[in-house]
Amino acid sequence: MADRQYNSQSVHDKVISKTKNFINQNDYDIYENPGGYKNAGINDNYPDIILTLKGTTTVEFIIEVETSDSINLNEAINQWKKYSTEIRATFYLLVPYNFKNIASNLCRRIGISARMGTYQQDAFGNIINIIFD
């Protein structure tokens, strides 16, 4: 789990909750690990969101949600790299829209294979525009 400020942790958990509205729930079962919770894991890994094929334990996608203060070299080396190499599934990073290039550059620099998704917040703090590449 990243070291986040309290407000960022709230945003992080809102993004996790909101993301399921953008996923085809007819095809996938969705498991969430907001905050420090370990509701569902893959070996000793607890990505923020795990998607399995409906009714199976076959992991298809994992999604790691980051906030502006958790997109850094330490997080990339200690978590993203681990998830991208230890879990046999498509790995997505879901980051604030304005931080997509920073996250992509970190992945390239460290050799992390990740697809990108972005989200935005409106003036009221609502999570909007979740988009997966």
C-alpha positions as CSV (number, residue, x, y, z in Angstrom):
1,M,0.0,0.0,0.0
2,A,1.3,3.4,-0.9
3,D,2.0,6.2,1.5
4,R,-0.8,8.6,0.8
5,Q,-2.1,11.7,2.5
6,Y,-5.6,11.2,4.0
7,N,-7.4,13.1,1.2
8,S,-5.5,11.1,-1.4
9,Q,-6.5,7.8,0.2
10,S,-10.2,9.0,0.1
11,V,-9.8,9.7,-3.7
12,H,-8.1,6.4,-4.2
13,D,-10.9,4.5,-2.6
14,K,-13.5,6.5,-4.5
15,V,-11.8,5.6,-7.8
16,I,-11.8,1.9,-6.8
17,S,-15.5,2.0,-6.0
18,K,-16.4,4.0,-9.1
19,T,-14.4,1.9,-11.5
20,K,-16.8,-1.1,-11.4
21,N,-19.4,1.1,-13.2
22,F,-17.0,1.1,-16.2
23,I,-16.4,-2.6,-16.3
24,N,-18.6,-5.2,-18.0
25,Q,-20.1,-7.0,-15.0
26,N,-21.8,-9.6,-17.2
27,D,-18.3,-11.0,-18.2
28,Y,-16.3,-10.4,-15.1
29,D,-16.5,-10.8,-11.3
30,I,-14.9,-7.8,-9.6
31,Y,-12.9,-8.0,-6.4
32,E,-11.7,-4.9,-4.6
33,N,-9.0,-4.1,-2.1
34,P,-9.5,-0.5,-1.0
35,G,-7.2,1.1,1.6
36,G,-5.3,-1.5,3.5
37,Y,-7.9,-4.2,3.1
38,K,-7.0,-7.6,1.8
39,N,-10.3,-8.9,0.6
40,A,-9.0,-10.8,-2.4
41,G,-5.5,-11.7,-3.3
42,I,-3.3,-13.5,-5.8
43,N,-0.6,-15.4,-3.9
44,D,0.8,-12.6,-1.6
45,N,-0.4,-9.8,-4.0
46,Y,-3.4,-7.6,-3.3
47,P,-3.9,-5.3,-6.3
48,D,-6.7,-2.7,-5.9
49,I,-9.0,-4.4,-8.4
50,I,-9.0,-8.0,-9.6
51,L,-11.2,-9.1,-12.5
52,T,-11.9,-12.8,-13.1
53,L,-13.9,-14.4,-15.9
54,K,-17.4,-14.6,-14.6
55,G,-17.9,-17.6,-12.3
56,T,-14.2,-18.7,-12.5
57,T,-11.0,-18.0,-10.6
58,T,-9.2,-17.1,-13.9
59,V,-7.7,-13.7,-13.4
60,E,-7.9,-11.7,-16.6
61,F,-7.1,-8.2,-15.4
62,I,-5.6,-6.4,-12.4
63,I,-6.0,-2.7,-11.9
64,E,-3.8,-0.6,-9.5
65,V,-5.2,2.8,-8.7
66,E,-2.7,5.6,-8.1
67,T,-3.1,9.2,-6.9
68,S,-0.9,12.1,-7.7
69,D,1.2,11.5,-4.6
70,S,1.7,7.8,-5.2
71,I,3.2,7.9,-8.7
72,N,6.8,7.7,-8.0
73,L,9.9,5.6,-8.4
74,N,9.5,3.8,-5.1
75,E,6.0,2.7,-5.9
76,A,7.0,1.7,-9.4
77,I,9.8,-0.5,-8.2
78,N,8.2,-2.0,-5.1
79,Q,4.6,-2.6,-6.4
80,W,4.0,-2.1,-10.1
81,K,7.0,-4.2,-11.1
82,K,6.0,-6.9,-8.7
83,Y,2.4,-7.0,-10.0
84,S,3.5,-6.9,-13.7
85,T,5.9,-9.8,-13.2
86,E,4.2,-12.0,-10.6
87,I,0.6,-12.0,-11.8
88,R,-0.3,-13.6,-15.0
89,A,-3.0,-11.1,-16.1
90,T,-3.2,-7.8,-18.0
91,F,-1.9,-5.1,-15.7
92,Y,-3.5,-1.7,-15.7
93,L,-2.4,1.4,-13.9
94,L,-5.3,3.8,-13.3
95,V,-3.9,7.3,-12.7
96,P,-5.1,10.9,-12.7
97,Y,-5.4,12.2,-16.2
98,N,-2.6,14.8,-15.8
99,F,-0.2,12.1,-14.5
100,K,-0.5,9.6,-17.3
101,N,2.8,10.6,-19.0
102,I,4.7,10.5,-15.7
103,A,3.4,7.0,-15.0
104,S,4.1,5.8,-18.5
105,N,7.6,7.2,-18.4
106,L,8.3,5.4,-15.0
107,C,7.1,2.1,-16.5
108,R,9.3,2.5,-19.5
109,R,12.3,3.5,-17.4
110,I,12.0,0.4,-15.1
111,G,10.8,-2.1,-17.8
112,I,7.2,-2.5,-16.5
113,S,4.6,-3.8,-18.9
114,A,1.4,-1.9,-18.0
115,R,-1.6,-0.6,-19.8
116,M,-2.9,2.8,-18.7
117,G,-6.2,4.1,-17.6
118,T,-7.0,7.6,-16.4
119,Y,-9.6,9.3,-14.2
120,Q,-10.5,12.9,-13.4
121,Q,-12.3,14.7,-10.6
122,D,-14.9,17.4,-11.0
123,A,-15.1,20.6,-9.0
124,F,-17.1,18.7,-6.3
125,G,-14.5,15.9,-5.9
126,N,-16.6,13.4,-7.8
127,I,-14.7,10.8,-9.9
128,I,-15.5,11.2,-13.6
129,N,-14.2,10.2,-17.0
130,I,-12.6,6.8,-16.1
131,I,-11.1,5.7,-19.4
132,F,-9.0,2.6,-20.1
133,D,-6.6,2.6,-23.1
